[in-house]
Amino acid sequence: VQLVESGGGLVQPGESLRLSCAASGVTFSNHVMSWYRQAPGKERELVAAITTDGISTNYADSVKGRFTVSRDNAKNTVWLQMNSLKPEDTAVYYCKAFRTILPRTYWGQGTQVTVSS
């Protein structure tokens, strides 16, 4: 099982980034997909999640209206579109896959997002 995040980088406040997480070695459509982030000195926190069918999503209050999570089960990929980025969004962003049948969790290696002027 492998989750590979990409798309992180250094941007200025107000700019956008789109993170991708490509999954392999799993039946992607059986997994609830989530994005978490961890800033230095802070605990890892849930940013956004999307159900197996992509119909339902939920977001942390701090990113509602700015971030959008989506997935394509045919491409085994989940995305996080991040708009109007703020310095407080700076963190390592992780992709998580939660298998709903015989529950199990997988994590990606993370991608750094830095928002700074």
N, C-alpha and C positions, 0 to 999 in steps of 0.2 A: 504494500500500500504506500502510495506516495502522493503528497499534496505539495504542489510547488506554487508559491506566490511570486508575483512579479508586478511591476508598475510603480513601485515606490520611488521616492526621490526627494529632492529639495525644491520647494516652491515658495513663492511669496504669499503672504496673507491675501485672501480673496481669490486665489487661483484654484484650479481643479486638478485632480488626479483620478485615474481609474486603476484600481487594483484588480488583478486576476488571480484566480486559484484554479489550477488544472489538477484534476485527480486522475490517478491511474491505479489499477489493481483492485478497484472496488466497483460494486454495482452502484453507480452514482445515484440513481433514482431512489435508492433505499436509504439515503442519508440526508438528514437535516443538516444544512450548511450554515455556518456562522462565521462572523468576523469578530475577532477580539483585538484589543490593543493593550500594550503595556508601556507606560512612560517610565523614565528612570525614577527609581525610588517609590514607585506606585505598584499596586496590585493589577494583575491582568483583569480587564473589564470587557463585558460584552458590548459590542458596538451595534451589530445587526444580525438578524437571523432570517432564514427563509425555509419554508417547509419543503418536503420532498417534491411536491408537485408545482412549487413556485407560486402558489396562489396566495399564501399568507406570509406576511413579513412582520417583524417587529424591530424597533430601534431604541437605542438609549436616548433619553431625553435630550442629551447634549448634542445629538446629531440629527434629530428629527427635522425634516424640511431641508436638510443640506445633503444628506447621504442617501443613496439608493442601492439596495442589494437586489441582484437578479441572478438567474441561473439558466443554463441551457443543458438539459439532461442528455441531449444528443451529442453535445461537445464535452461532457464531463467537466464543465467549467462553471464557476460562480464568480461574479464580479461585485466590486464595491465602487460605485461612482461617488466621488467625494467632491462636492462643490463648496464654494465660499469657505475655503479652509482657513483655520485660525491657528495661531501659535500653540494653543492648548491641544490641538489635534496631533501634535508631534508625539510620535510613539513608534514602537515596532508593532506592525499589524500582522496578526496570525489568522490563518484559515483553520477552521475546525470542522471535521465531518463526524456526525453522530449517526451511527447505524441503528436504525429503529428495530430491526429484526436481530435477535440475539445481540442486545445492545453492546456497542463498543465505540470508543472515541479515538479519532486520529487527529494529529496536529501537523501543520506545515512548519517550515523552519523560520518563517517570519520575513517581513520586508520593512525596511525603515522608511518612515515618512517624516520629513522635517519641514516645518512651516516657519519661515523666518524671513525677515526683511534684511 
